[in-house]
Amino acid sequence: MASVKKMPIPEFRTEDEEREFWAEHDSTKFIDWQAAPRRKFPNLKPTLRTISLRLPVSMIEDLKVLANKKDVPYQSLLKVFLAERLEKERRRA
C-alpha cells in the first residue's frame, strides 16, 4: 500500500481552537493511523455519573452486611455485582 502524503497539523493557540478544528476536519488527512503505534492507558478512570436508585431498605441492609464482611464499601460492592451481571449478559447475547 503506497504511503499518502499527509497534511501538517496546524499550531493551535488554545484547546478550544484545537477542539473546533478537529470537530470540522477528518484526522485521516493529517495522521496515518495505520502507522500509529498501539498504546495502552491502564490508569485512565472511567467517566462516572451519579444516579438515584430506589432499593428496598432490607436489600440495602443485606448489601451493607455483605460488604462489611468483605471489608469494602457497599456502593463499591454493588458496582462489582452490576459489572459481573452485565458481563454475564453480554456473553449470553
Phi and psi in degrees as GROMACS dihedral restraints (atoms count N, CA, C in turn):
[ dihedral_restraints ]
;  ai    aj    ak    al  type     phi  dphi    fc
    3     4     5     6     1   -72.2    20    10
    4     5     6     7     1   142.9    20    10
    6     7     8     9     1   -79.3    20    10
    7     8     9    10     1   132.3    20    10
    9    10    11    12     1  -100.1    20    10
   10    11    12    13     1   133.5    20    10
   12    13    14    15     1   -64.8    20    10
   13    14    15    16     1   126.2    20    10
   15    16    17    18     1   -95.7    20    10
   16    17    18    19     1   150.0    20    10
   18    19    20    21     1   -76.1    20    10
   19    20    21    22     1   147.1    20    10
   21    22    23    24     1   -70.7    20    10
   22    23    24    25     1   144.9    20    10
   24    25    26    27     1   -77.3    20    10
   25    26    27    28     1   128.1    20    10
   27    28    29    30     1   -66.9    20    10
   28    29    30    31     1   161.1    20    10
   30    31    32    33     1   -82.2    20    10
   31    32    33    34     1   136.8    20    10
   33    34    35    36     1  -113.0    20    10
   34    35    36    37     1   140.3    20    10
   36    37    38    39     1   -82.9    20    10
   37    38    39    40     1   -30.8    20    10
   39    40    41    42     1  -140.7    20    10
   40    41    42    43     1   162.9    20    10
   42    43    44    45     1   -64.8    20    10
   43    44    45    46     1   -36.1    20    10
   45    46    47    48     1   -61.8    20    10
   46    47    48    49     1   -41.9    20    10
   48    49    50    51     1   -62.8    20    10
   49    50    51    52     1   -42.9    20    10
   51    52    53    54     1   -66.0    20    10
   52    53    54    55     1   -43.3    20    10
   54    55    56    57     1   -59.2    20    10
   55    56    57    58     1   -43.8    20    10
   57    58    59    60     1   -63.8    20    10
   58    59    60    61     1   -41.7    20    10
   60    61    62    63     1   -59.8    20    10
   61    62    63    64     1   -51.0    20    10
   63    64    65    66     1   -70.5    20    10
   64    65    66    67     1   -22.7    20    10
   66    67    68    69     1   -69.3    20    10
   67    68    69    70     1   -23.2    20    10
   69    70    71    72     1  -108.5    20    10
   70    71    72    73     1    -5.6    20    10
   72    73    74    75     1  -126.8    20    10
   73    74    75    76     1   149.2    20    10
   75    76    77    78     1   -86.3    20    10
   76    77    78    79     1   121.0    20    10
   78    79    80    81     1   -64.6    20    10
   79    80    81    82     1   -21.8    20    10
   81    82    83    84     1   -68.7    20    10
   82    83    84    85     1   -14.9    20    10
   84    85    86    87     1   -80.2    20    10
   85    86    87    88     1   -12.8    20    10
   87    88    89    90     1  -117.2    20    10
   88    89    90    91     1   -25.9    20    10
   90    91    92    93     1  -129.6    20    10
   91    92    93    94     1   132.8    20    10
   93    94    95    96     1   -87.5    20    10
   94    95    96    97     1    92.1    20    10
   96    97    98    99     1   -66.1    20    10
   97    98    99   100     1   -25.0    20    10
   99   100   101   102     1   -66.4    20    10
  100   101   102   103     1   -31.5    20    10
  102   103   104   105     1   -90.9    20    10
  103   104   105   106     1    -8.6    20    10
  105   106   107   108     1   -69.5    20    10
  106   107   108   109     1   135.3    20    10
  108   109   110   111     1   -70.8    20    10
  109   110   111   112     1   146.7    20    10
  111   112   113   114     1   -74.3    20    10
  112   113   114   115     1   139.1    20    10
  114   115   116   117     1  -130.4    20    10
  115   116   117   118     1   150.5    20    10
  117   118   119   120     1  -116.4    20    10
  118   119   120   121     1   143.7    20    10
  120   121   122   123     1  -123.7    20    10
  121   122   123   124     1    78.1    20    10
  123   124   125   126     1   -69.2    20    10
  124   125   126   127     1   -18.3    20    10
  126   127   128   129     1   -97.8    20    10
  127   128   129   130     1     6.1    20    10
  129   130   131   132     1   -69.2    20    10
  130   131   132   133     1   138.1    20    10
  132   133   134   135     1  -103.5    20    10
  133   134   135   136     1   136.7    20    10
  135   136   137   138     1   -66.8    20    10
  136   137   138   139     1   151.0    20    10
  138   139   140   141     1   -68.0    20    10
  139   140   141   142     1   133.1    20    10
  141   142   143   144     1  -109.0    20    10
  142   143   144   145     1   149.6    20    10
  144   145   146   147     1  -132.8    20    10
  145   146   147   148     1   130.9    20    10
  147   148   149   150     1   -79.9    20    10
  148   149   150   151     1   135.1    20    10
  150   151   152   153     1  -128.6    20    10
  151   152   153   154     1   159.9    20    10
  153   154   155   156     1  -102.2    20    10
  154   155   156   157     1   133.3    20    10
  156   157   158   159     1  -135.7    20    10
  157   158   159   160     1   120.6    20    10
  159   160   161   162     1   -91.2    20    10
  160   161   162   163     1   120.5    20    10
  162   163   164   165     1  -127.5    20    10
  163   164   165   166     1   151.9    20    10
  165   166   167   168     1   -60.7    20    10
  166   167   168   169     1   142.5    20    10
  168   169   170   171     1   -56.5    20    10
  169   170   171   172     1   -39.9    20    10
  171   172   173   174     1   -62.4    20    10
  172   173   174   175     1   -36.3    20    10
  174   175   176   177     1   -67.1    20    10
  175   176   177   178     1   -40.7    20    10
  177   178   179   180     1   -65.1    20    10
  178   179   180   181     1   -42.2    20    10
  180   181   182   183     1   -63.0    20    10
  181   182   183   184     1   -42.9    20    10
  183   184   185   186     1   -61.5    20    10
  184   185   186   187     1   -41.7    20    10
  186   187   188   189     1   -63.3    20    10
  187   188   189   190     1   -41.1    20    10
  189   190   191   192     1   -65.3    20    10
  190   191   192   193     1   -40.4    20    10
  192   193   194   195     1   -63.0    20    10
  193   194   195   196     1   -47.2    20    10
  195   196   197   198     1   -63.8    20    10
  196   197   198   199     1   -42.6    20    10
  198   199   200   201     1   -62.8    20    10
  199   200   201   202     1   -39.5    20    10
  201   202   203   204     1   -62.1    20    10
  202   203   204   205     1   -41.0    20    10
  204   205   206   207     1   -62.7    20    10
  205   206   207   208     1   -33.6    20    10
  207   208   209   210     1   -90.8    20    10
  208   209   210   211     1    -2.4    20    10
  210   211   212   213     1    58.9    20    10
  211   212   213   214     1    45.6    20    10
  213   214   215   216     1  -133.8    20    10
  214   215   216   217     1   156.3    20    10
  216   217   218   219     1   -64.2    20    10
  217   218   219   220     1   144.6    20    10
  219   220   221   222     1   -64.9    20    10
  220   221   222   223     1   -32.8    20    10
  222   223   224   225     1   -67.7    20    10
  223   224   225   226     1   -35.6    20    10
  225   226   227   228     1   -66.3    20    10
  226   227   228   229     1   -40.9    20    10
  228   229   230   231     1   -63.5    20    10
  229   230   231   232     1   -39.9    20    10
  231   232   233   234     1   -61.6    20    10
  232   233   234   235     1   -41.1    20    10
  234   235   236   237     1   -63.5    20    10
  235   236   237   238     1   -39.8    20    10
  237   238   239   240     1   -62.0    20    10
  238   239   240   241     1   -46.1    20    10
  240   241   242   243     1   -59.3    20    10
  241   242   243   244     1   -45.0    20    10
  243   244   245   246     1   -63.7    20    10
  244   245   246   247     1   -43.6    20    10
  246   247   248   249     1   -62.0    20    10
  247   248   249   250     1   -43.1    20    10
  249   250   251   252     1   -62.1    20    10
  250   251   252   253     1   -43.3    20    10
  252   253   254   255     1   -69.1    20    10
  253   254   255   256     1   -39.9    20    10
  255   256   257   258     1   -61.4    20    10
  256   257   258   259     1   -42.1    20    10
  258   259   260   261     1   -62.8    20    10
  259   260   261   262     1   -42.8    20    10
  261   262   263   264     1   -61.1    20    10
  262   263   264   265     1   -43.5    20    10
  264   265   266   267     1   -67.5    20    10
  265   266   267   268     1   -36.5    20    10
  267   268   269   270     1   -63.2    20    10
  268   269   270   271     1   -42.4    20    10
  270   271   272   273     1   -65.1    20    10
  271   272   273   274     1   -35.2    20    10
  273   274   275   276     1   -69.9    20    10
  274   275   276   277     1   -34.4    20    10
